[in-house]
Amino acid sequence: MTARSRRRQVSNRQGVNEGEAAIAANQNTVRKQARKLSRVERLVHTVSEQMERTRIADYALLLNRPWRLLWLNLISGVSRGVGIALGFTFFAATIIYVLQVLGALNLPIIGDYIADIVRIVQRQLELTTY
């Protein structure tokens, strides 16, 4: 084998090694891009699930129908007001009942406190003129 043919073989081997290196580099690039795409796909899927949970499409449809939006807000406001009124009535009745029971027990400190409250309320009623 001559020196010239040896040089050709070495250069051919280097060319093959360079080609294999280029293919390996391309494969690594493809793998990295595939990982990035799968990550982007997961993020898009997560965002779409969150948007479905917030029901943003229903909200957008509701904004396109202003009379329906007005009606729903009116109904929700009325029901909220009725709920607050009933809740406060129940709470006040419970407090009055507890105070009546405590007043019936004639406890010295609590009885004096309740008597003061009754006197304050009676004075306020006498002072109120319409």
Backbone atoms as SQL, in Angstrom:
CREATE TABLE atoms (id INTEGER PRIMARY KEY, chain TEXT, resi INTEGER, resn TEXT, atom TEXT, x REAL, y REAL, z REAL);
INSERT INTO atoms VALUES
  (1, 'A', 1, 'MET', 'N', 0.831, -1.155, 0.000),
  (2, 'A', 1, 'MET', 'CA', 0.000, 0.000, 0.000),
  (3, 'A', 1, 'MET', 'C', 0.894, 1.243, 0.000),
  (4, 'A', 2, 'THR', 'N', 0.529, 2.111, -0.802),
  (5, 'A', 2, 'THR', 'CA', 1.357, 3.321, -0.919),
  (6, 'A', 2, 'THR', 'C', 0.916, 4.347, 0.107),
  (7, 'A', 3, 'ALA', 'N', 1.729, 5.358, 0.229),
  (8, 'A', 3, 'ALA', 'CA', 1.435, 6.415, 1.188),
  (9, 'A', 3, 'ALA', 'C', 0.192, 7.186, 0.778),
  (10, 'A', 4, 'ARG', 'N', 0.043, 7.287, -0.529),
  (11, 'A', 4, 'ARG', 'CA', -1.102, 8.004, -1.046),
  (12, 'A', 4, 'ARG', 'C', -2.403, 7.282, -0.692),
  (13, 'A', 5, 'SER', 'N', -2.448, 5.966, -0.875),
  (14, 'A', 5, 'SER', 'CA', -3.651, 5.200, -0.566),
  (15, 'A', 5, 'SER', 'C', -3.939, 5.194, 0.936),
  (16, 'A', 6, 'ARG', 'N', -2.865, 5.214, 1.715),
  (17, 'A', 6, 'ARG', 'CA', -3.062, 5.272, 3.166),
  (18, 'A', 6, 'ARG', 'C', -3.724, 6.597, 3.570),
  (19, 'A', 7, 'ARG', 'N', -3.275, 7.659, 2.929),
  (20, 'A', 7, 'ARG', 'CA', -3.857, 8.971, 3.229),
  (21, 'A', 7, 'ARG', 'C', -5.338, 9.007, 2.844),
  (22, 'A', 8, 'ARG', 'N', -5.652, 8.355, 1.709),
  (23, 'A', 8, 'ARG', 'CA', -7.050, 8.313, 1.281),
  (24, 'A', 8, 'ARG', 'C', -7.901, 7.536, 2.289),
  (25, 'A', 9, 'GLN', 'N', -7.389, 6.407, 2.785),
  (26, 'A', 9, 'GLN', 'CA', -8.139, 5.615, 3.752),
  (27, 'A', 9, 'GLN', 'C', -8.368, 6.408, 5.044),
  (28, 'A', 10, 'VAL', 'N', -7.325, 7.087, 5.495),
  (29, 'A', 10, 'VAL', 'CA', -7.444, 7.882, 6.715),
  (30, 'A', 10, 'VAL', 'C', -8.454, 9.005, 6.509),
  (31, 'A', 11, 'SER', 'N', -8.372, 9.656, 5.334),
  (32, 'A', 11, 'SER', 'CA', -9.322, 10.738, 5.081),
  (33, 'A', 11, 'SER', 'C', -10.735, 10.193, 4.920),
  (34, 'A', 12, 'ASN', 'N', -10.881, 9.004, 4.336),
  (35, 'A', 12, 'ASN', 'CA', -12.204, 8.389, 4.221),
  (36, 'A', 12, 'ASN', 'C', -12.754, 8.053, 5.602),
  (37, 'A', 13, 'ARG', 'N', -11.902, 7.522, 6.453),
  (38, 'A', 13, 'ARG', 'CA', -12.338, 7.203, 7.820),
  (39, 'A', 13, 'ARG', 'C', -12.747, 8.470, 8.558),
  (40, 'A', 14, 'GLN', 'N', -11.965, 9.527, 8.374),
  (41, 'A', 14, 'GLN', 'CA', -12.302, 10.786, 9.021),
  (42, 'A', 14, 'GLN', 'C', -13.628, 11.317, 8.488),
  (43, 'A', 15, 'GLY', 'N', -13.840, 11.154, 7.194),
  (44, 'A', 15, 'GLY', 'CA', -15.099, 11.578, 6.601),
  (45, 'A', 15, 'GLY', 'C', -16.273, 10.795, 7.159),
  (46, 'A', 16, 'VAL', 'N', -16.062, 9.471, 7.332),
  (47, 'A', 16, 'VAL', 'CA', -17.106, 8.632, 7.920),
  (48, 'A', 16, 'VAL', 'C', -17.346, 9.042, 9.360),
  (49, 'A', 17, 'ASN', 'N', -16.278, 9.271, 10.109),
  (50, 'A', 17, 'ASN', 'CA', -16.420, 9.694, 11.507),
  (51, 'A', 17, 'ASN', 'C', -17.111, 11.054, 11.601),
  (52, 'A', 18, 'GLU', 'N', -16.759, 11.958, 10.681),
  (53, 'A', 18, 'GLU', 'CA', -17.412, 13.269, 10.675),
  (54, 'A', 18, 'GLU', 'C', -18.886, 13.125, 10.322),
  (55, 'A', 19, 'GLY', 'N', -19.214, 12.261, 9.394),
  (56, 'A', 19, 'GLY', 'CA', -20.610, 12.024, 9.025),
  (57, 'A', 19, 'GLY', 'C', -21.395, 11.429, 10.173),
  (58, 'A', 20, 'GLU', 'N', -20.770, 10.450, 10.875),
  (59, 'A', 20, 'GLU', 'CA', -21.441, 9.857, 12.035),
  (60, 'A', 20, 'GLU', 'C', -21.633, 10.888, 13.135),
  (61, 'A', 21, 'ALA', 'N', -20.637, 11.758, 13.296),
  (62, 'A', 21, 'ALA', 'CA', -20.747, 12.806, 14.316),
  (63, 'A', 21, 'ALA', 'C', -21.877, 13.779, 13.962),
  (64, 'A', 22, 'ALA', 'N', -21.988, 14.100, 12.668),
  (65, 'A', 22, 'ALA', 'CA', -23.057, 15.000, 12.236),
  (66, 'A', 22, 'ALA', 'C', -24.425, 14.362, 12.462),
  (67, 'A', 23, 'ILE', 'N', -24.536, 13.060, 12.164),
  (68, 'A', 23, 'ILE', 'CA', -25.803, 12.355, 12.390),
  (69, 'A', 23, 'ILE', 'C', -26.140, 12.322, 13.872),
  (70, 'A', 24, 'ALA', 'N', -25.132, 12.046, 14.714),
  (71, 'A', 24, 'ALA', 'CA', -25.354, 12.014, 16.159),
  (72, 'A', 24, 'ALA', 'C', -25.780, 13.390, 16.670),
  (73, 'A', 25, 'ALA', 'N', -25.154, 14.440, 16.133),
  (74, 'A', 25, 'ALA', 'CA', -25.519, 15.796, 16.541),
  (75, 'A', 25, 'ALA', 'C', -26.953, 16.100, 16.133),
  (76, 'A', 26, 'ASN', 'N', -27.339, 15.679, 14.918),
  (77, 'A', 26, 'ASN', 'CA', -28.708, 15.882, 14.462),
  (78, 'A', 26, 'ASN', 'C', -29.694, 15.118, 15.349),
  (79, 'A', 27, 'GLN', 'N', -29.341, 13.914, 15.729),
  (80, 'A', 27, 'GLN', 'CA', -30.214, 13.120, 16.588),
  (81, 'A', 27, 'GLN', 'C', -30.381, 13.795, 17.958),
  (82, 'A', 28, 'ASN', 'N', -29.284, 14.324, 18.491),
  (83, 'A', 28, 'ASN', 'CA', -29.373, 15.035, 19.775),
  (84, 'A', 28, 'ASN', 'C', -30.266, 16.267, 19.652),
  (85, 'A', 29, 'THR', 'N', -30.131, 16.988, 18.542),
  (86, 'A', 29, 'THR', 'CA', -30.960, 18.165, 18.318),
  (87, 'A', 29, 'THR', 'C', -32.427, 17.771, 18.217),
  (88, 'A', 30, 'VAL', 'N', -32.687, 16.693, 17.498),
  (89, 'A', 30, 'VAL', 'CA', -34.064, 16.219, 17.345),
  (90, 'A', 30, 'VAL', 'C', -34.637, 15.815, 18.702),
  (91, 'A', 31, 'ARG', 'N', -33.846, 15.139, 19.523),
  (92, 'A', 31, 'ARG', 'CA', -34.303, 14.741, 20.861),
  (93, 'A', 31, 'ARG', 'C', -34.627, 15.967, 21.721),
  (94, 'A', 32, 'LYS', 'N', -33.742, 16.973, 21.661),
  (95, 'A', 32, 'LYS', 'CA', -33.975, 18.188, 22.445),
  (96, 'A', 32, 'LYS', 'C', -35.254, 18.883, 21.993),
  (97, 'A', 33, 'GLN', 'N', -35.443, 18.973, 20.688),
  (98, 'A', 33, 'GLN', 'CA', -36.652, 19.603, 20.164),
  (99, 'A', 33, 'GLN', 'C', -37.894, 18.809, 20.544),
  (100, 'A', 34, 'ALA', 'N', -37.799, 17.478, 20.521),
  (101, 'A', 34, 'ALA', 'CA', -38.939, 16.646, 20.906),
  (102, 'A', 34, 'ALA', 'C', -39.285, 16.863, 22.375),
  (103, 'A', 35, 'ARG', 'N', -38.253, 16.974, 23.237),
  (104, 'A', 35, 'ARG', 'CA', -38.495, 17.233, 24.660),
  (105, 'A', 35, 'ARG', 'C', -39.161, 18.594, 24.857),
  (106, 'A', 36, 'LYS', 'N', -38.671, 19.594, 24.119),
  (107, 'A', 36, 'LYS', 'CA', -39.264, 20.927, 24.232),
  (108, 'A', 36, 'LYS', 'C', -40.710, 20.924, 23.754),
  (109, 'A', 37, 'LEU', 'N', -40.969, 20.236, 22.650),
  (110, 'A', 37, 'LEU', 'CA', -42.340, 20.166, 22.143),
  (111, 'A', 37, 'LEU', 'C', -43.264, 19.449, 23.114),
  (112, 'A', 38, 'SER', 'N', -42.781, 18.375, 23.724),
  (113, 'A', 38, 'SER', 'CA', -43.640, 17.668, 24.683),
  (114, 'A', 38, 'SER', 'C', -43.909, 18.542, 25.904),
  (115, 'A', 39, 'ARG', 'N', -42.915, 19.332, 26.304),
  (116, 'A', 39, 'ARG', 'CA', -43.117, 20.241, 27.428),
  (117, 'A', 39, 'ARG', 'C', -44.139, 21.322, 27.073),
  (118, 'A', 40, 'VAL', 'N', -44.021, 21.867, 25.865),
  (119, 'A', 40, 'VAL', 'CA', -44.971, 22.882, 25.409),
  (120, 'A', 40, 'VAL', 'C', -46.376, 22.277, 25.332),
  (121, 'A', 41, 'GLU', 'N', -46.460, 21.041, 24.857),
  (122, 'A', 41, 'GLU', 'CA', -47.760, 20.373, 24.762),
  (123, 'A', 41, 'GLU', 'C', -48.382, 20.211, 26.148),
  (124, 'A', 42, 'ARG', 'N', -47.570, 19.825, 27.131),
  (125, 'A', 42, 'ARG', 'CA', -48.081, 19.683, 28.503),
  (126, 'A', 42, 'ARG', 'C', -48.564, 21.025, 29.047),
  (127, 'A', 43, 'LEU', 'N', -47.795, 22.094, 28.784),
  (128, 'A', 43, 'LEU', 'CA', -48.190, 23.410, 29.264),
  (129, 'A', 43, 'LEU', 'C', -49.495, 23.875, 28.618),
  (130, 'A', 44, 'VAL', 'N', -49.639, 23.645, 27.323),
  (131, 'A', 44, 'VAL', 'CA', -50.870, 24.028, 26.631),
  (132, 'A', 44, 'VAL', 'C', -52.047, 23.237, 27.184),
  (133, 'A', 45, 'HIS', 'N', -51.825, 21.957, 27.442),
  (134, 'A', 45, 'HIS', 'CA', -52.886, 21.123, 28.006),
  (135, 'A', 45, 'HIS', 'C', -53.288, 21.627, 29.392),
  (136, 'A', 46, 'THR', 'N', -52.308, 21.996, 30.199),
  (137, 'A', 46, 'THR', 'CA', -52.588, 22.514, 31.541),
  (138, 'A', 46, 'THR', 'C', -53.386, 23.822, 31.463),
  (139, 'A', 47, 'VAL', 'N', -52.978, 24.705, 30.580),
  (140, 'A', 47, 'VAL', 'CA', -53.681, 25.987, 30.435),
  (141, 'A', 47, 'VAL', 'C', -55.112, 25.765, 29.960),
  (142, 'A', 48, 'SER', 'N', -55.290, 24.839, 29.020),
  (143, 'A', 48, 'SER', 'CA', -56.653, 24.585, 28.531),
  (144, 'A', 48, 'SER', 'C', -57.531, 23.993, 29.627),
  (145, 'A', 49, 'GLU', 'N', -56.973, 23.130, 30.465),
  (146, 'A', 49, 'GLU', 'CA', -57.754, 22.583, 31.587),
  (147, 'A', 49, 'GLU', 'C', -58.137, 23.680, 32.572),
  (148, 'A', 50, 'GLN', 'N', -57.199, 24.578, 32.840),
  (149, 'A', 50, 'GLN', 'CA', -57.500, 25.666, 33.769),
  (150, 'A', 50, 'GLN', 'C', -58.569, 26.593, 33.195),
  (151, 'A', 51, 'MET', 'N', -58.525, 26.843, 31.909),
  (152, 'A', 51, 'MET', 'CA', -59.553, 27.685, 31.291),
  (153, 'A', 51, 'MET', 'C', -60.906, 27.003, 31.330),
  (154, 'A', 52, 'GLU', 'N', -60.934, 25.689, 31.166),
  (155, 'A', 52, 'GLU', 'CA', -62.206, 24.976, 31.260),
  (156, 'A', 52, 'GLU', 'C', -62.754, 25.030, 32.678),
  (157, 'A', 53, 'ARG', 'N', -61.856, 24.931, 33.661),
  (158, 'A', 53, 'ARG', 'CA', -62.301, 24.994, 35.049),
  (159, 'A', 53, 'ARG', 'C', -62.864, 26.364, 35.392),
  (160, 'A', 54, 'THR', 'N', -62.303, 27.429, 34.824),
  (161, 'A', 54, 'THR', 'CA', -62.803, 28.768, 35.131),
  (162, 'A', 54, 'THR', 'C', -64.046, 29.109, 34.324),
  (163, 'A', 55, 'ARG', 'N', -64.396, 28.257, 33.393),
  (164, 'A', 55, 'ARG', 'CA', -65.594, 28.419, 32.568),
  (165, 'A', 55, 'ARG', 'C', -65.578, 29.761, 31.839),
  (166, 'A', 56, 'ILE', 'N', -64.428, 30.083, 31.282),
  (167, 'A', 56, 'ILE', 'CA', -64.266, 31.364, 30.594),
  (168, 'A', 56, 'ILE', 'C', -65.131, 31.440, 29.347),
  (169, 'A', 57, 'ALA', 'N', -65.396, 30.304, 28.712),
  (170, 'A', 57, 'ALA', 'CA', -66.253, 30.312, 27.518),
  (171, 'A', 57, 'ALA', 'C', -67.677, 30.715, 27.896),
  (172, 'A', 58, 'ASP', 'N', -68.178, 30.206, 29.027),
  (173, 'A', 58, 'ASP', 'CA', -69.519, 30.591, 29.485),
  (174, 'A', 58, 'ASP', 'C', -69.578, 32.086, 29.797),
  (175, 'A', 59, 'TYR', 'N', -68.517, 32.582, 30.393),
  (176, 'A', 59, 'TYR', 'CA', -68.458, 34.011, 30.717),
  (177, 'A', 59, 'TYR', 'C', -68.463, 34.848, 29.445),
  (178, 'A', 60, 'ALA', 'N', -67.708, 34.421, 28.435),
  (179, 'A', 60, 'ALA', 'CA', -67.679, 35.160, 27.173),
  (180, 'A', 60, 'ALA', 'C', -69.062, 35.158, 26.518),
  (181, 'A', 61, 'LEU', 'N', -69.757, 34.026, 26.565),
  (182, 'A', 61, 'LEU', 'CA', -71.113, 33.967, 26.015),
  (183, 'A', 61, 'LEU', 'C', -72.065, 34.874, 26.784),
  (184, 'A', 62, 'LEU', 'N', -71.871, 34.935, 28.097),
  (185, 'A', 62, 'LEU', 'CA', -72.719, 35.779, 28.925),
  (186, 'A', 62, 'LEU', 'C', -72.500, 37.258, 28.615),
  (187, 'A', 63, 'LEU', 'N', -71.259, 37.626, 28.312),
  (188, 'A', 63, 'LEU', 'CA', -70.982, 39.030, 27.973),
  (189, 'A', 63, 'LEU', 'C', -71.631, 39.429, 26.645),
  (190, 'A', 64, 'ASN', 'N', -71.873, 38.454, 25.788),
  (191, 'A', 64, 'ASN', 'CA', -72.519, 38.753, 24.508),
  (192, 'A', 64, 'ASN', 'C', -74.030, 38.937, 24.647),
  (193, 'A', 65, 'ARG', 'N', -74.584, 38.591, 25.805),
  (194, 'A', 65, 'ARG', 'CA', -76.021, 38.737, 26.052),
  (195, 'A', 65, 'ARG', 'C', -76.215, 39.612, 27.291),
  (196, 'A', 66, 'PRO', 'N', -76.195, 40.949, 27.136),
  (197, 'A', 66, 'PRO', 'CA', -76.236, 41.837, 28.307),
  (198, 'A', 66, 'PRO', 'C', -77.532, 41.747, 29.104),
  (199, 'A', 67, 'TRP', 'N', -78.677, 41.485, 28.458),
  (200, 'A', 67, 'TRP', 'CA', -79.931, 41.388, 29.213),
  (201, 'A', 67, 'TRP', 'C', -79.916, 40.172, 30.128),
  (202, 'A', 68, 'ARG', 'N', -79.346, 39.078, 29.659),
  (203, 'A', 68, 'ARG', 'CA', -79.237, 37.883, 30.507),
  (204, 'A', 68, 'ARG', 'C', -78.308, 38.153, 31.692),
  (205, 'A', 69, 'LEU', 'N', -77.219, 38.866, 31.432),
  (206, 'A', 69, 'LEU', 'CA', -76.291, 39.235, 32.500),
  (207, 'A', 69, 'LEU', 'C', -76.991, 40.105, 33.537),
  (208, 'A', 70, 'LEU', 'N', -77.771, 41.071, 33.074),
  (209, 'A', 70, 'LEU', 'CA', -78.520, 41.943, 33.982),
  (210, 'A', 70, 'LEU', 'C', -79.518, 41.141, 34.814),
  (211, 'A', 71, 'TRP', 'N', -80.242, 40.232, 34.175),
  (212, 'A', 71, 'TRP', 'CA', -81.235, 39.411, 34.870),
  (213, 'A', 71, 'TRP', 'C', -80.572, 38.529, 35.927),
  (214, 'A', 72, 'LEU', 'N', -79.478, 37.875, 35.567),
  (215, 'A', 72, 'LEU', 'CA', -78.794, 37.010, 36.529),
  (216, 'A', 72, 'LEU', 'C', -78.261, 37.802, 37.713),
  (217, 'A', 73, 'ASN', 'N', -77.730, 39.000, 37.458),
  (218, 'A', 73, 'ASN', 'CA', -77.235, 39.828, 38.559),
  (219, 'A', 73, 'ASN', 'C', -78.380, 40.304, 39.447),
  (220, 'A', 74, 'LEU', 'N', -79.522, 40.617, 38.859),
  (221, 'A', 74, 'LEU', 'CA', -80.683, 41.033, 39.648),
  (222, 'A', 74, 'LEU', 'C', -81.155, 39.895, 40.551),
  (223, 'A', 75, 'ILE', 'N', -81.293, 38.707, 39.982),
  (224, 'A', 75, 'ILE', 'CA', -81.747, 37.552, 40.768),
  (225, 'A', 75, 'ILE', 'C', -80.746, 37.235, 41.879),
  (226, 'A', 76, 'SER', 'N', -79.462, 37.279, 41.565),
  (227, 'A', 76, 'SER', 'CA', -78.470, 36.959, 42.599),
  (228, 'A', 76, 'SER', 'C', -78.470, 38.019, 43.700),
  (229, 'A', 77, 'GLY', 'N', -78.664, 39.294, 43.348),
  (230, 'A', 77, 'GLY', 'CA', -78.716, 40.353, 44.358),
  (231, 'A', 77, 'GLY', 'C', -79.919, 40.226, 45.268),
  (232, 'A', 78, 'VAL', 'N', -81.082, 39.918, 44.694),
  (233, 'A', 78, 'VAL', 'CA', -82.303, 39.751, 45.498),
  (234, 'A', 78, 'VAL', 'C', -82.153, 38.557, 46.439),
  (235, 'A', 79, 'SER', 'N', -81.650, 37.448, 45.905),
  (236, 'A', 79, 'SER', 'CA', -81.510, 36.258, 46.755),
  (237, 'A', 79, 'SER', 'C', -80.472, 36.491, 47.849),
  (238, 'A', 80, 'ARG', 'N', -79.425, 37.228, 47.546),
  (239, 'A', 80, 'ARG', 'CA', -78.424, 37.537, 48.570),
  (240, 'A', 80, 'ARG', 'C', -79.038, 38.401, 49.666),
  (241, 'A', 81, 'GLY', 'N', -79.847, 39.389, 49.276),
  (242, 'A', 81, 'GLY', 'CA', -80.503, 40.264, 50.258),
  (243, 'A', 81, 'GLY', 'C', -81.470, 39.506, 51.141),
  (244, 'A', 82, 'VAL', 'N', -82.268, 38.620, 50.534),
  (245, 'A', 82, 'VAL', 'CA', -83.212, 37.819, 51.326),
  (246, 'A', 82, 'VAL', 'C', -82.448, 36.896, 52.281),
  (247, 'A', 83, 'GLY', 'N', -81.363, 36.321, 51.814),
  (248, 'A', 83, 'GLY', 'CA', -80.561, 35.433, 52.661),
  (249, 'A', 83, 'GLY', 'C', -79.967, 36.170, 53.851),
  (250, 'A', 84, 'ILE', 'N', -79.482, 37.386, 53.607),
  (251, 'A', 84, 'ILE', 'CA', -78.919, 38.178, 54.705),
  (252, 'A', 84, 'ILE', 'C', -80.004, 38.541, 55.715),
  (253, 'A', 85, 'ALA', 'N', -81.178, 38.922, 55.225),
  (254, 'A', 85, 'ALA', 'CA', -82.279, 39.287, 56.124),
  (255, 'A', 85, 'ALA', 'C', -82.708, 38.104, 56.980),
  (256, 'A', 86, 'LEU', 'N', -82.878, 36.944, 56.352),
  (257, 'A', 86, 'LEU', 'CA', -83.273, 35.757, 57.122),
  (258, 'A', 86, 'LEU', 'C', -82.187, 35.349, 58.117),
  (259, 'A', 87, 'GLY', 'N', -80.951, 35.414, 57.689),
  (260, 'A', 87, 'GLY', 'CA', -79.849, 35.051, 58.587),
  (261, 'A', 87, 'GLY', 'C', -79.761, 35.969, 59.787),
  (262, 'A', 88, 'PHE', 'N', -79.891, 37.282, 59.550),
  (263, 'A', 88, 'PHE', 'CA', -79.829, 38.214, 60.663),
  (264, 'A', 88, 'PHE', 'C', -81.011, 38.025, 61.602),
  (265, 'A', 89, 'THR', 'N', -82.198, 37.762, 61.056),
  (266, 'A', 89, 'THR', 'CA', -83.379, 37.524, 61.890),
  (267, 'A', 89, 'THR', 'C', -83.169, 36.311, 62.783),
  (268, 'A', 90, 'PHE', 'N', -82.657, 35.241, 62.213),
  (269, 'A', 90, 'PHE', 'CA', -82.403, 34.033, 63.001),
  (270, 'A', 90, 'PHE', 'C', -81.359, 34.300, 64.081),
  (271, 'A', 91, 'PHE', 'N', -80.291, 35.007, 63.715),
  (272, 'A', 91, 'PHE', 'CA', -79.231, 35.321, 64.669),
  (273, 'A', 91, 'PHE', 'C', -79.756, 36.195, 65.809),
  (274, 'A', 92, 'ALA', 'N', -80.511, 37.246, 65.481),
  (275, 'A', 92, 'ALA', 'CA', -81.050, 38.148, 66.513),
  (276, 'A', 92, 'ALA', 'C', -82.032, 37.421, 67.415),
  (277, 'A', 93, 'ALA', 'N', -82.881, 36.552, 66.847),
  (278, 'A', 93, 'ALA', 'CA', -83.831, 35.788, 67.664),
  (279, 'A', 93, 'ALA', 'C', -83.097, 34.861, 68.622),
  (280, 'A', 94, 'THR', 'N', -82.014, 34.260, 68.150),
  (281, 'A', 94, 'THR', 'CA', -81.228, 33.375, 69.014),
  (282, 'A', 94, 'THR', 'C', -80.606, 34.166, 70.164),
  (283, 'A', 95, 'ILE', 'N', -80.052, 35.325, 69.877),
  (284, 'A', 95, 'ILE', 'CA', -79.446, 36.163, 70.916),
  (285, 'A', 95, 'ILE', 'C', -80.503, 36.602, 71.931),
  (286, 'A', 96, 'ILE', 'N', -81.671, 37.016, 71.458),
  (287, 'A', 96, 'ILE', 'CA', -82.746, 37.446, 72.378),
  (288, 'A', 96, 'ILE', 'C', -83.193, 36.286, 73.254),
  (289, 'A', 97, 'TYR', 'N', -83.316, 35.117, 72.673),
  (290, 'A', 97, 'TYR', 'CA', -83.721, 33.940, 73.450),
  (291, 'A', 97, 'TYR', 'C', -82.693, 33.628, 74.534),
  (292, 'A', 98, 'VAL', 'N', -81.424, 33.681, 74.181),
  (293, 'A', 98, 'VAL', 'CA', -80.365, 33.400, 75.174),
  (294, 'A', 98, 'VAL', 'C', -80.398, 34.444, 76.284),
  (295, 'A', 99, 'LEU', 'N', -80.603, 35.703, 75.913),
  (296, 'A', 99, 'LEU', 'CA', -80.674, 36.752, 76.940),
  (297, 'A', 99, 'LEU', 'C', -81.888, 36.568, 77.847),
  (298, 'A', 100, 'GLN', 'N', -83.016, 36.121, 77.307),
  (299, 'A', 100, 'GLN', 'CA', -84.199, 35.864, 78.137),
  (300, 'A', 100, 'GLN', 'C', -83.926, 34.739, 79.120),
  (301, 'A', 101, 'VAL', 'N', -83.273, 33.690, 78.653),
  (302, 'A', 101, 'VAL', 'CA', -82.962, 32.564, 79.544),
  (303, 'A', 101, 'VAL', 'C', -82.006, 33.012, 80.637),
  (304, 'A', 102, 'LEU', 'N', -81.006, 33.803, 80.263),
  (305, 'A', 102, 'LEU', 'CA', -80.060, 34.287, 81.277),
  (306, 'A', 102, 'LEU', 'C', -80.740, 35.258, 82.248),
  (307, 'A', 103, 'GLY', 'N', -81.670, 36.057, 81.764),
  (308, 'A', 103, 'GLY', 'CA', -82.401, 36.986, 82.646),
  (309, 'A', 103, 'GLY', 'C', -83.288, 36.239, 83.619),
  (310, 'A', 104, 'ALA', 'N', -83.840, 35.110, 83.185),
  (311, 'A', 104, 'ALA', 'CA', -84.701, 34.318, 84.053),
  (312, 'A', 104, 'ALA', 'C', -83.902, 33.653, 85.173),
  (313, 'A', 105, 'LEU', 'N', -82.619, 33.455, 84.966),
  (314, 'A', 105, 'LEU', 'CA', -81.793, 32.812, 85.991),
  (315, 'A', 105, 'LEU', 'C', -81.436, 33.760, 87.133),
  (316, 'A', 106, 'ASN', 'N', -81.646, 35.059, 86.956),
  (317, 'A', 106, 'ASN', 'CA', -81.320, 36.075, 87.955),
  (318, 'A', 106, 'ASN', 'C', -79.872, 36.009, 88.412),
  (319, 'A', 107, 'LEU', 'N', -78.984, 35.901, 87.477),
  (320, 'A', 107, 'LEU', 'CA', -77.554, 35.952, 87.806),
  (321, 'A', 107, 'LEU', 'C', -77.179, 37.396, 88.080),
  (322, 'A', 108, 'PRO', 'N', -76.409, 37.645, 89.122),
  (323, 'A', 108, 'PRO', 'CA', -76.177, 39.033, 89.534),
  (324, 'A', 108, 'PRO', 'C', -75.510, 39.902, 88.459),
  (325, 'A', 109, 'ILE', 'N', -74.418, 39.469, 87.879),
  (326, 'A', 109, 'ILE', 'CA', -73.685, 40.320, 86.928),
  (327, 'A', 109, 'ILE', 'C', -74.441, 40.409, 85.606),
  (328, 'A', 110, 'ILE', 'N', -74.871, 39.280, 85.095),
  (329, 'A', 110, 'ILE', 'CA', -75.546, 39.247, 83.803),
  (330, 'A', 110, 'ILE', 'C', -76.921, 39.906, 83.906),
  (331, 'A', 111, 'GLY', 'N', -77.619, 39.707, 85.037),
  (332, 'A', 111, 'GLY', 'CA', -78.932, 40.324, 85.227),
  (333, 'A', 111, 'GLY', 'C', -78.833, 41.843, 85.226),
  (334, 'A', 112, 'ASP', 'N', -77.813, 42.385, 85.899),
  (335, 'A', 112, 'ASP', 'CA', -77.612, 43.844, 85.903),
  (336, 'A', 112, 'ASP', 'C', -77.307, 44.354, 84.502),
  (337, 'A', 113, 'TYR', 'N', -76.506, 43.614, 83.775),
  (338, 'A', 113, 'TYR', 'CA', -76.143, 43.998, 82.404),
  (339, 'A', 113, 'TYR', 'C', -77.389, 44.026, 81.515),
  (340, 'A', 114, 'ILE', 'N', -78.212, 43.005, 81.636),
  (341, 'A', 114, 'ILE', 'CA', -79.437, 42.928, 80.824),
  (342, 'A', 114, 'ILE', 'C', -80.397, 44.048, 81.230),
  (343, 'A', 115, 'ALA', 'N', -80.480, 44.336, 82.530),
  (344, 'A', 115, 'ALA', 'CA', -81.350, 45.425, 82.996),
  (345, 'A', 115, 'ALA', 'C', -80.879, 46.764, 82.419),
  (346, 'A', 116, 'ASP', 'N', -79.561, 46.967, 82.362),
  (347, 'A', 116, 'ASP', 'CA', -79.040, 48.198, 81.753),
  (348, 'A', 116, 'ASP', 'C', -79.422, 48.283, 80.280),
  (349, 'A', 117, 'ILE', 'N', -79.324, 47.179, 79.574),
  (350, 'A', 117, 'ILE', 'CA', -79.695, 47.163, 78.152),
  (351, 'A', 117, 'ILE', 'C', -81.177, 47.504, 77.990),
  (352, 'A', 118, 'VAL', 'N', -82.034, 46.941, 78.857),
  (353, 'A', 118, 'VAL', 'CA', -83.464, 47.213, 78.779),
  (354, 'A', 118, 'VAL', 'C', -83.746, 48.690, 79.048),
  (355, 'A', 119, 'ARG', 'N', -83.077, 49.264, 80.057),
  (356, 'A', 119, 'ARG', 'CA', -83.269, 50.685, 80.358),
  (357, 'A', 119, 'ARG', 'C', -82.835, 51.573, 79.186),
  (358, 'A', 120, 'ILE', 'N', -81.707, 51.240, 78.570),
  (359, 'A', 120, 'ILE', 'CA', -81.217, 52.029, 77.429),
  (360, 'A', 120, 'ILE', 'C', -82.214, 51.968, 76.273),
  (361, 'A', 121, 'VAL', 'N', -82.738, 50.796, 76.016),
  (362, 'A', 121, 'VAL', 'CA', -83.693, 50.639, 74.916),
  (363, 'A', 121, 'VAL', 'C', -84.974, 51.402, 75.226),
  (364, 'A', 122, 'GLN', 'N', -85.475, 51.350, 76.479),
  (365, 'A', 122, 'GLN', 'CA', -86.696, 52.068, 76.835),
  (366, 'A', 122, 'GLN', 'C', -86.510, 53.581, 76.710),
  (367, 'A', 123, 'ARG', 'N', -85.349, 54.091, 77.142),
  (368, 'A', 123, 'ARG', 'CA', -85.085, 55.524, 77.001),
  (369, 'A', 123, 'ARG', 'C', -85.048, 55.931, 75.529),
  (370, 'A', 124, 'GLN', 'N', -84.415, 55.094, 74.728),
  (371, 'A', 124, 'GLN', 'CA', -84.324, 55.392, 73.293),
  (372, 'A', 124, 'GLN', 'C', -85.703, 55.410, 72.649),
  (373, 'A', 125, 'LEU', 'N', -86.570, 54.490, 73.084),
  (374, 'A', 125, 'LEU', 'CA', -87.926, 54.458, 72.537),
  (375, 'A', 125, 'LEU', 'C', -88.731, 55.690, 72.968),
  (376, 'A', 126, 'GLU', 'N', -88.517, 56.162, 74.194),
  (377, 'A', 126, 'GLU', 'CA', -89.232, 57.346, 74.671),
  (378, 'A', 126, 'GLU', 'C', -88.752, 58.607, 73.968),
  (379, 'A', 127, 'LEU', 'N', -87.472, 58.665, 73.617),
  (380, 'A', 127, 'LEU', 'CA', -86.921, 59.860, 72.974),
  (381, 'A', 127, 'LEU', 'C', -87.266, 59.927, 71.486),
  (382, 'A', 128, 'THR', 'N', -87.542, 58.807, 70.864),
  (383, 'A', 128, 'THR', 'CA', -87.799, 58.796, 69.434),
  (384, 'A', 128, 'THR', 'C', -89.165, 59.394, 69.142),
  (385, 'A', 129, 'THR', 'N', -89.148, 60.449, 68.374),
  (386, 'A', 129, 'THR', 'CA', -90.407, 61.063, 67.946),
  (387, 'A', 129, 'THR', 'C', -90.437, 61.063, 66.432),
  (388, 'A', 130, 'TYR', 'N', -91.594, 60.794, 65.910),
  (389, 'A', 130, 'TYR', 'CA', -91.714, 60.720, 64.452),
  (390, 'A', 130, 'TYR', 'C', -92.413, 61.912, 63.910);
